[in-house]
Amino acid sequence: MSKTEANETATRYMQEQAEIMKKYGDAPKLSGPDYQAAIAAVTRTFRLIGAKAK
């Protein structure tokens, strides 16, 4: 991954994390559908980072 790609990926990651926190709060309940949705959102983020790293 080039420096530019890494920077773009990191920027996107931070933006996604901010959106997750806005949507689910700073300390989401650790069960139920909101928690599962938050996990899915974070999983998508890490999949993106992993795909870009290859």
Secondary structure, DSSP 8 states (H G I E B T S, - for coil): --HHHHHHHHHHHHHHHHHHHHHH-SS--SSHHHHHHHHHHHHHHHHHHHHHH-
